[in-house]
Amino acid sequence: MASVLVIMSLVASAIGINSVEIEGVSAVILCAVIALGVQWLSWAPASIRQTERFFDITGGVTYLVIIIFSLWAGSNSEPPSSREWIVSILVIIWSLRLSSFLFLRIHRTGKDGRFDDLKTSPVRFIIPWTLQGLWVFLTMSVVIVINSQSGPAPNLSIWDGIGLSMWLIGFGIEVVADKQKTVFNSKPENKERWIDEGLWARSRHPNYLGEILLWSGIGFFGVSSFEGLEMLAWISPVFIYILLTRISGIPILDERAKAKWGDNPDYQQYRANTPALIPMMRVPRS
């Protein structure tokens, strides 16, 4: 937990160099405090009830709280610019969609297996809540800097158009992939099977591809805005990529899949022919 606090404080201090101050404290640092504070306040009742049912919805609420606060903080210097409204609305749309999707999914299944060995101990259970605070703050770093900068914002540029296009593509991929998997899993004949239809026939994790693309798109909104150490806010899409491809996303799901279907020849063929993330172009043979 100490390492999480160190990382957040160092990043917040660096990227908040040009942010407005509230009572002498950088708005970026206050956003980091909010990200952790909301998690810890939610962890207390969740730990007493030993439930993870509200974990994902809490993450979504945290995004909304930080959006509102950062816009308000920035308005103490200048009224919110078009760029600030655009990136804020994009994150609100993404947050409401994903958190509600995950919230409904866990209420259908009844639990999230990741928490089975954690929720019985308050000390262990606070770890995922703290990590969620880190996740929210780092993914939001670009938006936080844009919203809380002091002084007038640069005009919209081609970089913002590129960012919006990437976000739309990524969001579309994520929504379609989640919908396809939900429909697939709802059919009794697909129980205990892996999905290999639709986007999932081209990528084993298309939802993660969409997630990486949309946050990379958000990063492009900072090209015309960032100066000096503010550029460290681009840790956001890098963090998302590393998290999903090297730490908690693809590696964990792939291990679970191999444990369930690793001996199945059909799954072995699917795994061998389907990229983990980025679909490969299939050129028809003449």
C-alpha positions, 0 to 999 in steps of 0.5 A, spaced: 500 500 500 505 504 501 508 503 494 501 505 491 501 512 495 508 513 493 506 512 486 500 517 486 504 522 490 510 522 485 505 522 479 500 527 482 506 532 484 509 532 477 503 532 472 500 538 477 505 543 476 501 547 472 494 546 475 490 551 479 490 550 487 485 550 491 487 552 498 494 552 496 493 545 494 494 542 487 487 540 484 491 534 481 493 532 488 486 533 491 484 528 485 489 523 487 486 524 494 479 523 492 480 517 488 483 513 494 478 516 499 472 514 495 475 507 495 477 507 502 470 509 504 467 504 500 471 498 503 469 499 510 462 497 509 464 492 503 469 489 508 463 488 514 459 485 509 464 481 506 461 483 499 465 485 492 458 487 489 459 494 489 466 494 487 465 496 480 460 501 481 464 504 486 470 505 481 465 508 476 462 513 481 469 515 482 470 517 475 464 521 475 466 525 482 473 526 479 470 529 473 466 534 476 471 536 481 476 537 476 472 541 472 470 545 478 477 546 480 479 548 473 473 553 472 476 557 478 481 560 473 478 559 466 471 557 464 471 550 461 474 549 454 471 545 449 476 540 449 475 539 457 467 538 456 469 533 450 474 529 454 469 529 460 463 527 456 467 521 453 469 519 460 462 519 463 459 515 457 465 510 458 464 510 465 457 509 466 457 504 460 462 499 463 461 500 471 453 498 469 455 493 465 460 490 470 455 491 476 449 487 472 454 482 471 456 480 478 449 481 480 447 475 475 453 471 477 453 472 484 460 474 485 467 475 482 472 469 484 478 474 484 475 476 491 474 469 494 480 469 498 481 477 499 474 479 502 474 474 508 480 479 511 479 486 511 487 487 511 487 483 504 480 486 502 483 493 502 488 492 497 484 491 491 480 497 493 487 501 494 489 499 487 482 501 484 484 508 486 491 508 483 487 505 477 482 510 476 487 516 478 492 514 473 487 512 467 484 519 468 491 523 469 490 526 462 483 528 463 485 531 470 491 535 467 486 538 461 481 540 466 485 543 472 490 547 468 490 554 470 490 559 464 486 559 457 486 552 453 489 552 446 484 551 441 482 544 438 487 541 433 487 535 428 490 532 434 483 532 438 480 530 432 485 524 431 483 522 439 476 523 438 476 518 432 480 513 436 476 513 442 470 512 438 473 506 434 475 503 441 469 504 445 465 501 439 469 495 439 469 494 447 461 495 446 460 490 441 465 485 444 461 485 451 455 485 447 457 479 443 460 475 449 453 476 454 449 473 448 454 468 447 454 466 455 446 466 455 445 460 451 445 454 455 448 450 449 454 455 450 455 453 458 462 452 459 465 453 452 469 459 450 467 464 445 470 464 438 464 468 434 464 475 432 470 479 434 472 474 438 474 470 432 479 475 430 482 476 437 481 473 444 480 479 448 477 484 443 474 488 449 481 489 451 483 492 445 477 497 445 479 499 452 486 500 450 484 504 443 479 509 447 484 511 452 490 512 447 485 516 444 484 520 450 491 521 450 491 525 444 487 530 447 493 532 451 498 533 445 496 541 444 495 542 451 501 539 455 508 542 457 514 540 461 512 535 466 505 535 464 507 530 459 508 525 464 500 524 464 501 520 458 502 514 463 495 513 462 494 509 456 501 506 457 499 504 464 492 501 461 496 497 456 501 494 461 496 493 466 491 489 461 497 485 457 502 484 462 499 484 469 491 483 471 488 482 464 490 477 459 495 473 463 490 471 468 484 470 463 489 466 459 491 462 465 484 460 467 482 458 460 488 454 459 486 451 466 479 449 463 480 448 456 487 447 455 487 439 453 481 441 448 484 440 441 479 445 438 481 450 444 488 449 442 487 450 435 483 457 436 488 459 441 494 458 435 490 461 430 487 467 434 491 473 436 491 475 443 489 482 442 490 485 435 487 481 429 491 479 424 489 481 416 487 474 413 489 475 406 485 470 402 489 465 398 489 465 390 
